[in-house]
Structures are given as structure tokens and as C-alpha cells.
Amino acid sequence: MRYSSVLKSTTQQMIHLVWPRYAGRIRQGLARGMRSPDALGLPGLPRRRTGEELLLESLEWRNLIIYDIGAHVGGFTMFFAARSAPRGKVYSFEPAPQNYERLLANLRTNRLHNVRAFQVGIGGGSSRRRMHQQGEDSGTFVLEPLEREVEIALSDGGEEAGEGPLQGECQAPVHQRALGPRLVTEGSAGGNEKPAGRSAEGGLQRTVADAKRCAAPLGIATEGTVRVEALDELVPRLQLPWPNFIKIDVEGMELEALEGMHQLLRACRPRLFVEMHGADENGKLRNAEQVTAFLLRHDYSIVHVESGRPVTAGQAGIAVRGHLYCTPRAPQAEEMRWAA
């Protein structure tokens, strides 16, 4: 762990001992101006804004429906929630327990009522994955298949056999809904939403009466198993509205996540913002080629954010690192045909 990280962590612990509810102001990044229990609030050295910040800050967000896949602790979610007001909504997906808890804390601290947060990973289908942490002082987690893939068979009530929702006390000005063994946050903002798919009953629609109930603190585990779902299955089951924009940051699972939402991409033609990853240089190139080929097959135009260059079938190497901004070339959406 780097010395600066140790110093910051120690300082945060001392502050929270004296002032348990302290939340410093975020000074840099897309969420600057927001408050977070993880932020010290001290002025930092000025820096140039990144390409992703410049792009996202230049776009119009008001009243949009936004999916934040790989929400981490909510830096993008907070930005999207503030910019999409008054009638927009953000749906955030984060599988790592400690990141999810910090995401909820940031939403509560900033009273962002137009966000629903789900503790679930987004991939190619329903399964459980092994989670392990990247770096000793990192909040970044990688999901890997188990030695024997564990398929999730959900009952009509939306819960796995033998598991119930985890609940605990917290100061949350938001509602909670059960999602299998986890809870999700539902904001109160309205908007013109188009539900997709069949009605979701039972456990997926149970509302916890006390609005101060939230997922129980789960410690700081650096490994374990987490739940993964495909958007094409999750969206109709939870009756989520179709998105206008999807941000994807899934640590090397970009292709799998895209394949698990291919029906959604054809149906509502959202814009995409994809952060590219890979285990090594060969893995990054292979991932870039596969992701680029998938997006081109689905009739998307692709621009590499950091360089501003278009990405075509013969230039996938541009997309090895950085971010891709993808816009649909075909404006006409196909009729939605969800899998039964």
C-alpha cells in the first residue's frame, strides 16, 4: 500500500472517530462539489481534466434514463444523478459488497433520490463469480468464473433457495427493495418510463417498510463470490425503463456484458460509454478487437475518447486502452423480443 494511501486512510479514521458523520467535499473529477465520507475535503493540486470528463460534461443529460454498470462507489452515478434531474433516473449496478456500501453512503449523503442501486454484476447470464481485489489499496475488483460454473435458478419470488435479504440500520432517505439476497435503492423521482417485459412479483417487488433499512455492512472482504446477471434478463424481470445511455466499466468483462444486453441494444439503441481493460497487452488487444467487432455488427459508430479518432474494423488497436464513446447509426429501434 502506498504511503499516501496509508496517510489518507489514517486521517479519515481519525476524523470519523471525532465526527462519525463527516463527509468531505469532493474536489476533483466528475463528482466534484458532491460530498463523500471517503473525501477529506482538502484542496488538492490543480490538474487538467481528462478526456472522459471533458466528453461527459459536454453532453446533455436532463431527464435521461442512465445505466451505470460497474458503479464502484458512485463517482459517475452522482454526476449522472445531478445532471439528469429533474425527471431523469440512474440505475447503478455494483457487485462488490464494500463498494456497494460506499455507493449507498454517497447517495444518502448527497440526498440523490433519483437513483436505484443494485448489488449485482452485469455479464452474459445468471451465475456466481469469484471476486478478487486488484491491488492492496484498490477498490477495483475482477470477477472470474468458478472452477465449476454455478448457475442461478431464481424462484418466482426472486430469491435463491435458502437465502433471504440482508438488512441493517442506516440513515437512508431512500426506499429499499429486495433483489434476491440483496437490497436495492429506489429513488422517488418520476419521469416518463417505459417498463420492459413481464410483471415482476414476489420478492422482486417487496418494499421494505422502514426507509432506513439498507444492506447490512459486509466488512472489507477482498474475495468471495458475487452474483452476475445479463441485462436482457434483468431489465424485464425488474421492469426497468429502457436506457438512453449506458456506461460500462467491468474490468475485462466488456464483451460478455455487451453480449448479455444485445437485445436491449437492438431495441432501444442507447448511447454507450465503455472503459477498456485487459489482463496484459495481448489480452487488451484481443478484447479491443472483439468489443469493436461486436459494436460494429450492432451498427454503432465508435470514437476513442482520449484521441478523438474513429475506431473501425481495421483499427481496433486504437481501442486497446482508454474509453469508447459509441452512438447508434440506425435511429429506428427494432421491436423488443425478450427471451421467455
C-alpha positions as CSV (number, residue, x, y, z in Angstrom):
1,M,0.0,0.0,0.0
2,R,1.4,3.4,-0.9
3,Y,2.4,5.8,1.8
4,S,-0.1,8.5,0.6
5,S,-2.9,5.9,0.8
6,V,-1.9,4.9,4.3
7,L,-1.8,8.6,5.4
8,K,-5.2,9.3,3.8
9,S,-6.8,6.2,5.4
10,T,-5.4,7.0,8.8
11,T,-6.6,10.6,8.6
12,Q,-10.0,9.5,7.6
13,Q,-10.2,7.1,10.5
14,M,-9.2,9.9,13.0
15,I,-11.8,12.3,11.5
16,H,-14.6,9.7,11.7
17,L,-13.7,8.9,15.3
18,V,-14.2,12.6,16.3
19,W,-17.0,13.3,13.8
20,P,-18.6,9.9,12.7
21,R,-20.9,11.5,10.1
22,Y,-18.2,13.7,8.5
23,A,-18.4,13.9,4.7
24,G,-15.8,16.0,2.9
25,R,-16.3,17.8,-0.4
26,I,-15.0,16.1,-3.5
27,R,-12.6,18.5,-5.1
28,Q,-11.8,16.8,-8.5
29,G,-13.4,14.6,-11.1
30,L,-17.0,14.3,-12.4
31,A,-18.4,14.3,-8.9
32,R,-16.6,17.4,-7.7
33,G,-18.8,19.6,-5.5
34,M,-20.5,16.5,-4.0
35,R,-19.7,15.2,-0.5
36,S,-18.5,11.8,0.5
37,P,-17.5,10.1,3.7
38,D,-14.3,9.0,1.8
39,A,-13.3,12.5,0.9
40,L,-11.1,14.6,3.2
41,G,-12.3,17.8,1.5
42,L,-8.9,19.4,1.4
43,P,-7.9,21.5,-1.6
44,G,-5.7,19.5,-4.0
45,L,-3.3,20.4,-6.6
46,P,-4.9,21.6,-9.8
47,R,-4.9,19.2,-12.7
48,R,-6.1,19.1,-16.3
49,R,-9.5,17.5,-16.8
50,T,-9.3,14.1,-18.5
51,G,-10.8,13.3,-21.9
52,E,-13.7,11.3,-20.4
53,E,-14.5,14.3,-18.1
54,L,-14.5,16.7,-21.0
55,L,-16.7,14.5,-23.1
56,L,-19.3,13.6,-20.5
57,E,-19.5,17.2,-19.2
58,S,-20.2,18.4,-22.8
59,L,-23.3,16.1,-23.2
60,E,-26.9,16.9,-22.5
61,W,-28.3,14.7,-19.6
62,R,-31.5,16.3,-18.5
63,N,-34.4,13.8,-18.0
64,L,-32.4,10.8,-19.4
65,I,-32.6,7.2,-18.2
66,I,-29.0,6.1,-17.5
67,Y,-27.5,2.8,-16.5
68,D,-24.2,2.8,-14.6
69,I,-22.7,-0.6,-15.0
70,G,-19.7,-1.1,-12.7
71,A,-20.7,1.9,-10.5
72,H,-17.8,1.4,-8.0
73,V,-18.5,3.9,-5.1
74,G,-20.6,6.2,-7.2
75,G,-18.4,8.8,-8.9
76,F,-20.2,8.5,-12.2
77,T,-23.6,7.8,-10.6
78,M,-23.5,11.0,-8.6
79,F,-22.6,13.0,-11.7
80,F,-25.4,11.3,-13.8
81,A,-28.0,11.8,-11.0
82,A,-27.3,15.5,-10.7
83,R,-27.2,16.2,-14.4
84,S,-30.3,14.1,-15.3
85,A,-32.6,15.9,-12.9
86,P,-35.4,16.7,-12.5
87,R,-37.1,13.8,-14.2
88,G,-34.2,11.5,-15.2
89,K,-33.2,8.3,-13.3
90,V,-30.0,6.4,-12.8
91,Y,-29.8,2.7,-12.4
92,S,-26.5,1.6,-10.9
93,F,-25.0,-1.9,-10.8
94,E,-22.1,-2.8,-8.5
95,P,-21.3,-6.4,-7.3
96,A,-18.5,-5.8,-4.7
97,P,-20.0,-5.6,-1.2
98,Q,-17.8,-2.8,0.2
99,N,-18.1,-0.7,-3.0
100,Y,-21.9,-1.1,-2.9
101,E,-22.0,0.0,0.8
102,R,-19.9,3.1,-0.1
103,L,-22.1,3.8,-3.1
104,L,-25.2,3.8,-0.8
105,A,-23.4,6.0,1.7
106,N,-22.6,8.6,-1.1
107,L,-26.2,8.5,-2.3
108,R,-27.5,9.1,1.2
109,T,-25.0,11.9,1.9
110,N,-25.9,13.8,-1.2
111,R,-29.7,13.0,-1.0
112,L,-29.8,11.7,-4.5
113,H,-33.3,10.4,-4.7
114,N,-33.4,9.6,-8.4
115,V,-31.0,6.5,-8.2
116,R,-31.7,2.8,-7.8
117,A,-28.6,0.8,-6.8
118,F,-28.3,-3.0,-7.3
119,Q,-25.7,-5.2,-5.8
120,V,-25.2,-7.4,-8.8
121,G,-22.6,-7.7,-11.6
122,I,-23.6,-7.5,-15.2
123,G,-22.4,-10.2,-17.6
124,G,-23.6,-12.7,-20.1
125,G,-26.1,-14.7,-18.0
126,S,-27.1,-15.7,-14.4
127,S,-24.3,-17.1,-12.4
128,R,-22.0,-16.7,-9.5
129,R,-18.4,-15.5,-10.0
130,R,-15.3,-15.4,-7.9
131,M,-14.4,-11.9,-6.9
132,H,-10.8,-10.8,-6.1
133,Q,-9.3,-7.4,-5.4
134,Q,-6.8,-5.7,-7.8
135,G,-4.1,-4.1,-5.7
136,E,-3.8,-3.9,-2.0
137,D,-5.2,-0.4,-1.6
138,S,-7.6,-0.6,-4.6
139,G,-11.4,-0.7,-4.6
140,T,-11.3,-2.4,-8.0
141,F,-12.4,-6.0,-8.3
142,V,-12.1,-8.6,-11.0
143,L,-14.8,-11.3,-11.5
144,E,-13.7,-14.7,-12.6
145,P,-15.6,-17.9,-13.4
146,L,-15.7,-20.5,-10.6
147,E,-14.0,-23.9,-11.3
148,R,-17.5,-25.3,-11.8
149,E,-19.9,-22.6,-13.0
150,V,-22.8,-22.1,-10.6
151,E,-26.0,-21.3,-12.4
152,I,-28.6,-19.2,-10.5
153,A,-32.1,-20.5,-10.7
154,L,-34.4,-17.8,-9.3
155,S,-37.8,-18.7,-8.0
156,D,-40.9,-16.6,-8.9
157,G,-40.2,-14.7,-5.7
158,G,-36.8,-13.6,-6.9
159,E,-34.8,-15.3,-4.1
160,E,-32.3,-18.1,-4.2
161,A,-33.0,-21.2,-2.2
162,G,-32.0,-20.8,1.4
163,E,-31.2,-17.1,1.2
164,G,-33.1,-14.1,2.4
165,P,-32.5,-10.3,2.1
166,L,-29.7,-8.9,4.3
167,Q,-31.0,-5.9,6.3
168,G,-29.4,-3.5,8.7
169,E,-30.0,0.0,10.1
170,C,-28.7,3.1,8.3
171,Q,-29.7,6.7,7.8
172,A,-31.0,6.5,4.3
173,P,-33.5,9.0,2.8
174,V,-34.4,6.4,0.2
175,H,-36.5,3.3,-0.2
176,Q,-35.2,-0.2,-0.4
177,R,-36.3,-3.2,-2.5
178,A,-35.3,-6.8,-2.3
179,L,-33.3,-8.2,-5.2
180,G,-32.7,-11.8,-4.3
181,P,-30.4,-11.9,-1.3
182,R,-29.6,-8.2,-1.6
183,L,-31.4,-4.9,-1.4
184,V,-31.6,-2.1,-4.0
185,T,-32.2,1.6,-3.6
186,E,-35.2,3.2,-5.3
187,G,-35.3,7.0,-5.7
188,S,-38.5,9.0,-5.7
189,A,-38.1,11.0,-8.9
190,G,-40.7,10.5,-11.6
191,G,-40.4,10.6,-15.4
192,N,-41.7,9.0,-18.5
193,E,-40.6,5.4,-18.1
194,K,-41.4,2.5,-20.4
195,P,-41.4,-0.8,-18.5
196,A,-40.0,-3.7,-20.4
197,G,-41.1,-7.3,-20.1
198,R,-43.4,-9.2,-17.8
199,S,-44.6,-8.2,-14.4
200,A,-42.2,-8.8,-11.5
201,E,-43.9,-10.1,-8.4
202,G,-42.9,-11.6,-5.1
203,G,-39.5,-10.9,-3.7
204,L,-38.5,-8.5,-6.5
205,Q,-41.4,-6.2,-5.7
206,R,-41.4,-6.3,-1.9
207,T,-40.8,-2.9,-0.4
208,V,-39.1,-2.7,3.0
209,A,-41.5,-0.6,5.1
210,D,-38.8,1.2,7.0
211,A,-37.0,3.6,4.7
212,K,-33.9,3.5,7.0
213,R,-33.3,-0.2,6.3
214,C,-30.4,-1.0,4.0
215,A,-28.0,-3.8,3.1
216,A,-26.1,-4.9,6.2
217,P,-22.4,-3.8,6.4
218,L,-20.4,-6.6,4.9
219,G,-16.9,-5.8,6.0
220,I,-13.9,-5.3,3.7
221,A,-13.6,-8.8,2.1
222,T,-11.1,-8.9,-0.7
223,E,-12.5,-12.1,-2.2
224,G,-15.6,-14.2,-2.3
225,T,-18.4,-14.9,-4.8
226,V,-20.9,-12.4,-6.2
227,R,-24.0,-12.6,-8.3
228,V,-23.9,-11.8,-12.1
229,E,-26.9,-11.3,-14.4
230,A,-27.5,-10.4,-18.0
231,L,-29.3,-7.1,-18.6
232,D,-31.5,-8.8,-21.2
233,E,-32.9,-11.0,-18.3
234,L,-32.7,-8.4,-15.5
235,V,-34.4,-5.5,-17.2
236,P,-37.8,-7.2,-17.9
237,R,-37.8,-9.0,-14.6
238,L,-37.4,-5.8,-12.7
239,Q,-39.5,-3.8,-15.2
240,L,-36.7,-1.2,-15.6
241,P,-37.2,1.5,-18.1
242,W,-35.1,1.4,-21.3
243,P,-31.9,3.4,-21.1
244,N,-30.9,6.4,-23.2
245,F,-27.2,5.9,-22.1
246,I,-25.2,3.0,-20.7
247,K,-21.8,3.5,-19.0
248,I,-19.8,0.2,-18.8
249,D,-16.7,-0.3,-16.5
250,V,-16.4,-4.0,-15.8
251,E,-12.7,-4.8,-15.6
252,G,-12.3,-7.0,-18.7
253,M,-15.9,-8.3,-18.9
254,E,-16.8,-5.7,-21.6
255,L,-17.7,-8.2,-24.3
256,E,-19.6,-10.5,-22.0
257,A,-21.6,-7.6,-20.6
258,L,-22.4,-6.4,-24.1
259,E,-23.5,-9.9,-25.3
260,G,-25.8,-10.1,-22.3
261,M,-27.6,-6.9,-23.4
262,H,-27.7,-7.4,-27.2
263,Q,-31.5,-7.5,-27.3
264,L,-31.6,-4.2,-25.4
265,L,-29.1,-2.6,-27.7
266,R,-31.2,-3.5,-30.7
267,A,-34.5,-2.5,-29.1
268,C,-33.8,1.0,-27.7
269,R,-30.4,2.0,-29.3
270,P,-28.8,3.6,-26.2
271,R,-25.5,5.5,-26.5
272,L,-22.6,3.7,-24.8
273,F,-19.5,4.7,-22.9
274,V,-17.1,1.8,-22.4
275,E,-13.9,1.7,-20.4
276,M,-11.5,-0.8,-21.9
277,H,-9.5,-3.3,-19.9
278,G,-7.4,-6.5,-20.3
279,A,-5.0,-8.6,-18.2
280,D,-2.0,-7.9,-20.4
281,E,-1.2,-6.3,-23.8
282,N,-2.3,-9.3,-25.8
283,G,-5.5,-9.6,-23.7
284,K,-6.2,-5.9,-24.2
285,L,-5.8,-6.2,-28.0
286,R,-7.9,-9.3,-28.2
287,N,-10.6,-7.6,-26.0
288,A,-10.5,-4.4,-28.2
289,E,-10.9,-6.5,-31.4
290,Q,-13.8,-8.4,-30.0
291,V,-15.6,-5.4,-28.5
292,T,-15.1,-3.4,-31.6
293,A,-16.4,-6.2,-33.9
294,F,-19.5,-6.6,-31.6
295,L,-20.3,-2.9,-31.7
296,L,-19.8,-2.6,-35.4
297,R,-22.1,-5.6,-36.0
298,H,-24.7,-3.9,-34.0
299,D,-24.4,-0.8,-36.1
300,Y,-22.6,1.6,-33.7
301,S,-20.2,4.3,-34.6
302,I,-17.2,4.2,-32.3
303,V,-14.9,7.1,-31.2
304,H,-11.8,6.6,-29.0
305,V,-12.4,9.3,-26.4
306,E,-8.8,10.2,-25.5
307,S,-7.5,10.5,-29.1
308,G,-10.8,11.6,-30.7
309,R,-10.1,9.1,-33.5
310,P,-12.9,6.9,-35.0
311,V,-12.5,3.2,-34.5
312,T,-13.1,0.9,-37.4
313,A,-12.8,-2.9,-38.0
314,G,-9.2,-2.5,-39.1
315,Q,-8.1,-0.1,-36.4
316,A,-9.1,-1.9,-33.2
317,G,-5.7,-1.3,-31.8
318,I,-6.8,2.3,-31.1
319,A,-9.3,0.9,-28.5
320,V,-6.7,-1.1,-26.5
321,R,-6.9,1.4,-23.6
322,G,-9.0,4.4,-22.6
323,H,-12.7,4.8,-23.3
324,L,-15.0,4.3,-26.3
325,Y,-18.0,6.6,-27.0
326,C,-20.5,4.7,-29.1
327,T,-23.5,6.1,-30.9
328,P,-26.1,4.1,-32.8
329,R,-26.0,4.7,-36.6
330,A,-29.5,3.3,-37.1
331,P,-32.1,5.5,-35.4
332,Q,-35.0,3.1,-35.8
333,A,-35.3,0.7,-32.9
334,E,-36.4,-2.9,-33.5
335,E,-39.4,-4.4,-31.8
336,M,-38.4,-5.8,-28.4
337,R,-38.4,-9.6,-28.3
338,W,-37.3,-10.6,-24.8
339,A,-36.4,-14.2,-24.1
340,A,-39.0,-16.1,-22.3
